[in-house]
Amino acid sequence: MNSDTISDFLTRIRNAQQAGHRRVDIPASKLKRAMSKILVDKGFISRFIDIEDGKQGVLRLFLKYDAYGKPVIREINRISKPGLRKYSGSETLPRFYNGLGVVIVSTSQGVMTDKEARKLNVGGEVLCSIY
């Protein structure tokens, strides 16, 4: 079992898209639900559902592809790792692809995108970047 659940989450999405799957099942957690909600809001996945399995639950993410069959998520990377955490203040949050990509940040006010964190003037742990 991978101790870094966020890397596992991102890798499962990346692998499913490379294989051309329409959906992917991921063990659920509050953080993964919040990240999935951001992916839906920003248009990277079409939707996700919560499946009860008597344990922690499963998130089923429905992946999106463009008209040519290419994945909508072109790049998805982990930034803050268990061995080297990356924290950033609201004014120094990284911009991914000059603002075209989305950076997901875990703040004291919840999980949000870099743009939302700048607007609320909060910093936090920089989890991952998606383009």
N, CA, C and O of each residue as an XYZ file, in Angstrom:
524
protein
N       0.851     -1.197      0.000
C       0.000      0.000      0.000
C       0.875      1.231      0.000
O       1.820      1.347      0.781
N       0.551      2.128     -0.871
C       1.283      3.386     -0.992
C       0.936      4.297      0.182
O      -0.240      4.549      0.447
N       1.960      4.794      0.887
C       1.690      5.671      2.031
C       1.297      7.074      1.582
O       0.674      7.821      2.336
N       1.665      7.432      0.345
C       1.302      8.742     -0.189
C       0.013      8.597     -1.003
O       0.041      8.275     -2.191
N      -1.109      8.841     -0.336
C      -2.411      8.603     -0.972
C      -2.697      9.580     -2.118
O      -3.413      9.238     -3.059
N      -2.138     10.797     -2.042
C      -2.378     11.767     -3.114
C      -1.641     11.348     -4.384
O      -2.197     11.445     -5.478
N      -0.393     10.882     -4.254
C       0.346     10.382     -5.418
C      -0.389      9.194     -6.037
O      -0.465      9.072     -7.259
N      -0.927      8.321     -5.187
C      -1.682      7.168     -5.657
C      -2.916      7.630     -6.444
O      -3.211      7.092     -7.511
N      -3.632      8.627     -5.916
C      -4.805      9.219     -6.557
C      -4.450      9.735     -7.960
O      -5.130      9.422     -8.938
N      -3.379     10.526     -8.039
C      -2.959     11.119     -9.311
C      -2.477     10.052    -10.296
O      -2.768     10.126    -11.490
N      -1.741      9.062     -9.790
C      -1.218      7.992    -10.652
C      -2.346      7.145    -11.225
O      -2.295      6.754    -12.392
N      -3.367      6.856    -10.415
C      -4.508      6.075    -10.917
C      -5.219      6.823    -12.045
O      -5.619      6.209    -13.034
N      -5.381      8.137    -11.908
C      -6.018      8.942    -12.962
C      -5.140      8.919    -14.217
O      -5.637      8.682    -15.318
N      -3.847      9.164    -14.054
C      -2.894      9.194    -15.177
C      -2.895      7.855    -15.922
O      -2.971      7.829    -17.151
N      -2.810      6.738    -15.176
C      -2.767      5.409    -15.794
C      -4.073      5.074    -16.512
O      -4.054      4.513    -17.608
N      -5.209      5.417    -15.896
C      -6.512      5.139    -16.519
C      -6.654      5.907    -17.826
O      -7.186      5.378    -18.802
N      -6.185      7.145    -17.851
C      -6.291      7.927    -19.087
C      -5.372      7.396    -20.168
O      -5.752      7.363    -21.338
N      -4.161      6.979    -19.798
C      -3.247      6.412    -20.790
C      -3.799      5.129    -21.378
O      -3.547      4.822    -22.543
N      -4.557      4.370    -20.580
C      -5.155      3.117    -21.047
C      -6.483      3.360    -21.773
O      -7.049      2.431    -22.350
N      -6.984      4.605    -21.749
C      -8.227      4.940    -22.450
C      -9.488      4.559    -21.716
O     -10.550      4.451    -22.331
N      -9.398      4.348    -20.395
C     -10.589      3.985    -19.621
C     -11.531      5.180    -19.486
O     -11.097      6.332    -19.465
N     -12.829      4.883    -19.395
C     -13.837      5.927    -19.226
C     -13.997      6.322    -17.761
O     -14.416      7.438    -17.456
N     -13.659      5.392    -16.847
C     -13.798      5.684    -15.418
C     -12.677      5.005    -14.656
O     -12.022      4.088    -15.151
N     -12.470      5.491    -13.416
C     -11.453      4.906    -12.556
C     -11.965      4.914    -11.113
O     -12.557      5.895    -10.665
N     -11.732      3.813    -10.391
C     -12.143      3.708     -8.992
C     -10.944      3.957     -8.086
O      -9.866      3.402     -8.299
N     -11.143      4.797     -7.073
C     -10.075      5.195     -6.163
C     -10.617      5.107     -4.735
O     -11.744      5.534     -4.484
N      -9.830      4.556     -3.784
C     -10.273      4.560     -2.384
C     -10.565      5.993     -1.926
O      -9.789      6.908     -2.202
N     -11.668      6.178     -1.238
C     -12.144      7.521     -0.894
C     -11.482      8.088      0.360
O     -11.030      7.349      1.233
N     -11.438      9.410      0.426
C     -11.062     10.162      1.630
C     -11.607     11.576      1.456
O     -11.970     11.965      0.346
N     -11.665     12.342      2.533
C     -12.169     13.717      2.448
C     -11.329     14.550      1.495
O     -11.866     15.322      0.701
N     -10.009     14.394      1.573
C      -9.097     15.160      0.715
C      -9.306     14.808     -0.756
O      -9.343     15.697     -1.607
N      -9.444     13.515     -1.059
C      -9.648     13.093     -2.449
C     -11.003     13.565     -2.977
O     -11.123     13.904     -4.155
N     -12.040     13.590     -2.102
C     -13.345     14.122     -2.513
C     -13.212     15.604     -2.884
O     -13.743     16.051     -3.901
N     -12.495     16.357     -2.042
C     -12.313     17.794     -2.298
C     -11.534     18.009     -3.592
O     -11.869     18.897     -4.375
N     -10.492     17.198     -3.823
C      -9.711     17.323     -5.062
C     -10.555     16.943     -6.280
O     -10.458     17.581     -7.328
N     -11.385     15.900     -6.140
C     -12.267     15.473     -7.234
C     -13.274     16.564     -7.575
O     -13.572     16.793     -8.747
N     -13.799     17.239     -6.548
C     -14.750     18.337     -6.759
C     -14.095     19.454     -7.572
O     -14.725     20.025     -8.462
N     -12.831     19.767     -7.269
C     -12.098     20.790     -8.023
C     -11.909     20.337     -9.467
O     -12.060     21.138    -10.390
N     -11.579     19.050     -9.676
C     -11.399     18.524    -11.038
C     -12.690     18.637    -11.858
O     -12.647     18.930    -13.053
N     -13.843     18.401    -11.208
C     -15.140     18.551    -11.899
C     -15.402     20.027    -12.193
O     -15.772     20.381    -13.313
N     -15.208     20.902    -11.177
C     -15.473     22.335    -11.340
C     -14.631     22.952    -12.457
O     -15.101     23.837    -13.171
N     -13.391     22.489    -12.609
C     -12.482     23.045    -13.615
C     -12.579     22.319    -14.952
O     -11.869     22.664    -15.896
N     -13.456     21.309    -15.040
C     -13.708     20.647    -16.318
C     -12.711     19.574    -16.711
O     -12.662     19.188    -17.879
N     -11.908     19.077    -15.768
C     -10.939     18.037    -16.099
C     -11.557     16.641    -16.116
O     -11.112     15.775    -16.869
N     -12.590     16.416    -15.280
C     -13.343     15.163    -15.320
C     -14.824     15.526    -15.415
O     -15.223     16.622    -15.022
N     -15.646     14.596    -15.942
C     -17.058     14.938    -16.140
C     -17.835     14.915    -14.822
O     -18.659     15.796    -14.577
N     -17.580     13.914    -13.971
C     -18.266     13.835    -12.670
C     -17.611     12.753    -11.841
O     -16.760     12.008    -12.325
N     -18.024     12.676    -10.569
C     -17.579     11.577     -9.719
C     -18.720     11.196     -8.796
O     -19.556     12.026     -8.437
N     -18.740      9.921     -8.415
C     -19.755      9.450     -7.476
C     -19.066      8.738     -6.316
O     -17.968      8.199     -6.453
N     -19.739      8.754     -5.180
C     -19.258      8.103     -3.969
C     -19.957      6.758     -3.852
O     -21.187      6.702     -3.841
N     -19.200      5.679     -3.765
C     -19.773      4.341     -3.650
C     -19.444      3.805     -2.261
O     -18.281      3.742     -1.862
N     -20.503      3.417     -1.526
C     -20.296      2.837     -0.193
C     -19.915      1.371     -0.346
O     -20.547      0.630     -1.098
N     -18.874      0.960      0.375
C     -18.469     -0.445      0.326
C     -18.338     -1.053      1.722
O     -17.750     -2.122      1.889
N     -18.894     -0.360      2.728
C     -18.825     -0.867      4.090
C     -17.528     -0.525      4.795
O     -17.413     -0.705      6.007
N     -16.536     -0.027      4.038
C     -15.263      0.384      4.627
C     -15.123      1.903      4.433
O     -15.993      2.670      4.845
N     -14.033      2.319      3.811
C     -13.818      3.764      3.641
C     -14.572      4.341      2.447
O     -14.698      5.559      2.324
N     -15.069      3.483      1.577
C     -15.792      3.947      0.401
C     -14.886      4.037     -0.811
O     -13.664      3.941     -0.700
N     -15.500      4.222     -1.968
C     -14.767      4.302     -3.230
C     -15.272      5.510     -4.001
O     -16.475      5.759     -4.069
N     -14.343      6.254     -4.580
C     -14.702      7.347     -5.484
C     -14.600      6.811     -6.907
O     -13.568      6.255     -7.285
N     -15.644      6.969     -7.689
C     -15.596      6.578     -9.095
C     -15.563      7.864     -9.924
O     -16.546      8.604     -9.977
N     -14.435      8.117    -10.562
C     -14.261      9.315    -11.378
C     -14.518      8.966    -12.835
O     -14.010      7.964    -13.339
N     -15.305      9.792    -13.508
C     -15.596      9.603    -14.928
C     -14.716     10.569    -15.716
O     -14.881     11.786    -15.633
N     -13.782     10.013    -16.477
C     -12.760     10.798    -17.166
C     -13.308     11.423    -18.443
O     -14.255     10.920    -19.046
N     -12.689     12.531    -18.838
C     -13.120     13.244    -20.041
C     -12.051     13.153    -21.121
O     -10.853     13.181    -20.839
N     -12.512     13.042    -22.365
C     -11.628     13.023    -23.519
C     -12.144     14.046    -24.520
O     -13.340     14.338    -24.552
N     -11.242     14.597    -25.343
C     -11.671     15.582    -26.338
C     -12.242     14.868    -27.573
O     -12.374     13.644    -27.582
N     -12.576     15.636    -28.603
C     -13.201     15.080    -29.806
C     -12.282     14.098    -30.533
O     -12.758     13.250    -31.289
N     -10.979     14.204    -30.311
C     -10.013     13.325    -30.979
C      -9.632     12.118    -30.124
O      -8.762     11.334    -30.505
N     -10.285     11.967    -28.965
C     -10.011     10.841    -28.098
C      -8.822     11.040    -27.173
O      -8.395     10.103    -26.499
N      -8.279     12.264    -27.135
C      -7.145     12.567    -26.249
C      -7.677     12.958    -24.867
O      -8.719     13.607    -24.771
N      -6.977     12.572    -23.799
C      -7.422     12.941    -22.445
C      -7.448     14.457    -22.246
O      -6.578     15.166    -22.752
N      -8.437     14.950    -21.517
C      -8.525     16.379    -21.216
C      -7.372     16.781    -20.298
O      -6.809     17.865    -20.446
N      -7.021     15.907    -19.350
C      -5.882     16.179    -18.464
C      -4.617     15.827    -19.234
O      -4.334     14.655    -19.481
N      -3.855     16.859    -19.614
C      -2.615     16.628    -20.355
C      -1.458     16.293    -19.428
O      -0.592     15.482    -19.753
N      -1.465     16.941    -18.260
C      -0.363     16.760    -17.317
C      -0.911     16.853    -15.900
O      -1.707     17.742    -15.599
N      -0.491     15.943    -15.031
C      -0.934     15.960    -13.642
C       0.253     15.539    -12.782
O       0.734     14.411    -12.887
N       0.723     16.452    -11.929
C       1.950     16.226    -11.166
C       1.769     16.497     -9.686
O       1.036     17.405     -9.294
N       2.442     15.705     -8.871
C       2.507     15.911     -7.423
C       3.596     16.940     -7.159
O       4.685     16.834     -7.722
N       3.332     17.924     -6.324
C       4.338     18.932     -5.992
C       4.890     18.678     -4.598
O       6.085     18.429     -4.444
N       4.035     18.738     -3.579
C       4.461     18.495     -2.203
C       4.453     16.997     -1.947
O       3.416     16.346     -2.081
N       5.612     16.444     -1.577
C       5.732     15.007     -1.347
C       5.965     14.746      0.138
O       6.375     15.655      0.859
N       5.710     13.511      0.616
C       5.934     13.230      2.038
C       7.374     13.495      2.486
O       7.600     13.916      3.620
N       8.342     13.254      1.608
C       9.745     13.487      1.954
C      10.156     14.937      1.887
O      11.126     15.334      2.533
N       9.435     15.741      1.115
C       9.763     17.156      0.955
C       8.471     17.939      0.735
O       7.985     18.066     -0.389
N       7.934     18.453      1.817
C       6.689     19.218      1.738
C       6.961     20.592      1.146
O       8.003     21.192      1.410
N       6.019     21.093      0.342
C       6.137     22.422     -0.263
C       4.982     23.288      0.229
O       3.813     23.003     -0.032
N       5.333     24.341      0.941
C       4.338     25.289      1.434
C       4.573     26.619      0.758
O       5.695     26.945      0.371
N       3.501     27.388      0.620
C       3.614     28.663     -0.061
C       2.617     29.658      0.524
O       1.490     29.297      0.861
N       3.038     30.894      0.638
C       2.128     31.951      1.063
C       1.240     32.362     -0.092
O       1.496     31.980     -1.234
N       0.206     33.130      0.182
C      -0.751     33.510     -0.867
C      -0.083     34.302     -1.991
O      -0.471     34.181     -3.153
N       0.925     35.114     -1.646
C       1.576     35.943     -2.674
C       2.633     35.171     -3.464
O       3.053     35.624     -4.529
N       3.071     34.014     -2.961
C       4.110     33.249     -3.665
C       3.605     31.923     -4.220
O       4.409     31.062     -4.577
N       2.283     31.742     -4.300
C       1.729     30.506     -4.866
C       2.181     30.378     -6.326
O       2.152     31.357     -7.071
N       2.598     29.176     -6.733
C       3.069     29.014     -8.111
C       1.924     29.122     -9.122
O       0.785     28.749     -8.841
N       2.257     29.639    -10.295
C       1.311     29.653    -11.416
C       1.755     28.554    -12.359
O       2.933     28.462    -12.704
N       0.814     27.719    -12.778
C       1.139     26.585    -13.643
C       0.720     26.925    -15.060
O      -0.435     27.278    -15.298
N       1.638     26.824    -15.995
C       1.406     27.212    -17.385
C       0.814     28.617    -17.463
O      -0.151     28.869    -18.184
N       1.424     29.523    -16.695
C       1.048     30.937    -16.692
C      -0.437     31.144    -16.390
O      -1.064     32.040    -16.955
N      -0.998     30.327    -15.508
C      -2.390     30.482    -15.107
C      -3.361     29.627    -15.888
O      -4.539     29.570    -15.534
N      -2.908     28.954    -16.948
C      -3.803     28.075    -17.715
C      -4.072     26.786    -16.955
O      -5.175     26.241    -17.017
N      -3.063     26.295    -16.235
C      -3.216     25.097    -15.430
C      -3.786     25.448    -14.068
O      -3.959     26.621    -13.739
N      -4.074     24.424    -13.284
C      -4.641     24.608    -11.949
C      -3.678     24.009    -10.934
O      -3.186     22.894    -11.112
N      -3.416     24.756     -9.872
C      -2.625     24.242     -8.762
C      -3.591     24.039     -7.595
O      -4.315     24.964     -7.225
N      -3.609     22.834     -7.013
C      -4.488     22.542     -5.879
C      -3.703     22.735     -4.587
O      -2.619     22.180     -4.408
N      -4.278     23.541     -3.688
C      -3.607     23.916     -2.448
C      -4.477     23.501     -1.260
O      -5.691     23.709     -1.265
N      -3.841     22.910     -0.242
C      -4.537     22.576      1.000
C      -4.274     23.704      1.991
O      -3.145     23.886      2.446
N      -5.315     24.459      2.325
C      -5.171     25.620      3.200
C      -5.903     25.380      4.522
O      -6.557     24.355      4.710
N      -5.780     26.339      5.421
C      -6.508     26.253      6.695
C      -8.013     26.394      6.474
O      -8.807     26.032      7.342
N      -8.406     26.922      5.311
C      -9.827     27.093      4.992
C     -10.335     26.036      4.016
O     -11.386     26.205      3.399
N      -9.580     24.941      3.879
C     -10.003     23.847      3.013
C      -9.137     23.724      1.775
O      -8.197     24.493      1.573
N      -9.472     22.742      0.948
C      -8.745     22.488     -0.292
C      -9.335     23.378     -1.379
O     -10.550     23.422     -1.568
N      -8.456     24.090     -2.094
C      -8.925     25.015     -3.133
C      -7.866     25.186     -4.209
O      -6.750     24.683     -4.084
N      -8.228     25.904     -5.273
C      -7.274     26.186     -6.342
C      -6.386     27.363     -5.936
O      -6.673     28.083     -4.980
N      -5.305     27.534     -6.688
C      -4.381     28.635     -6.412
C      -5.069     29.999     -6.567
O      -4.780     30.930     -5.815
N      -5.970     30.114     -7.537
C      -6.670     31.390     -7.755
C      -7.559     31.744     -6.572
O      -7.590     32.893     -6.132
N      -8.292     30.738     -6.053
C      -9.158     30.965     -4.887
C      -8.331     31.337     -3.666
O      -8.714     32.219     -2.897
N      -7.192     30.663     -3.487
C      -6.327     30.938     -2.336
C      -5.776     32.363     -2.402
O      -5.693     33.047     -1.381
N      -5.398     32.813     -3.611
C      -4.907     34.200     -3.768
C      -6.011     35.199     -3.442
O      -5.769     36.213     -2.788
N      -7.234     34.901     -3.907
C      -8.360     35.801     -3.660
C      -8.666     35.917     -2.168
O      -8.965     37.003     -1.669
N      -8.588     34.769     -1.449
C      -8.862     34.753     -0.008
C      -7.624     35.128      0.815
O      -7.693     35.220      2.041
N      -6.490     35.344      0.132
C      -5.229     35.716      0.769
C      -4.789     34.686      1.813
O      -4.409     35.039      2.929
N      -4.847     33.390      1.424
C      -4.376     32.318      2.297
C      -3.341     31.465      1.548
O      -3.431     31.289      0.333
N      -2.382     30.953      2.277
C      -1.383     30.056      1.728
C      -1.599     28.666      2.269
O      -2.565     28.423      2.992
N      -0.714     27.750      1.930
C      -0.839     26.392      2.447
C       0.082     25.444      1.725
O       1.047     25.855      1.080
N      -0.233     24.146      1.844
C       0.581     23.122      1.195
C       0.165     23.005     -0.280
O      -1.013     22.824     -0.586
N       1.133     23.110     -1.177
C       0.880     23.019     -2.615
C       0.869     21.532     -2.987
O       1.924     20.906     -3.086
N      -0.337     20.968     -3.194
C      -0.484     19.517     -3.387
C      -0.085     19.041     -4.778
O       0.774     18.171     -4.915
N      -0.713     19.615     -5.820
C      -0.443     19.128     -7.175
C      -0.797     20.188     -8.207
O      -1.448     21.190     -7.909
N      -0.342     19.932     -9.436
C      -0.656     20.825    -10.555
C      -1.285     19.999    -11.674
O      -0.900     18.856    -11.921
N      -2.261     20.609    -12.343
C      -2.997     19.916    -13.413
C      -3.107     20.850    -14.606
O      -3.403     22.036    -14.465
N      -2.858     20.284    -15.794
C      -3.023     21.067    -17.013
C      -3.699     20.196    -18.049
O      -3.945     20.645    -19.168
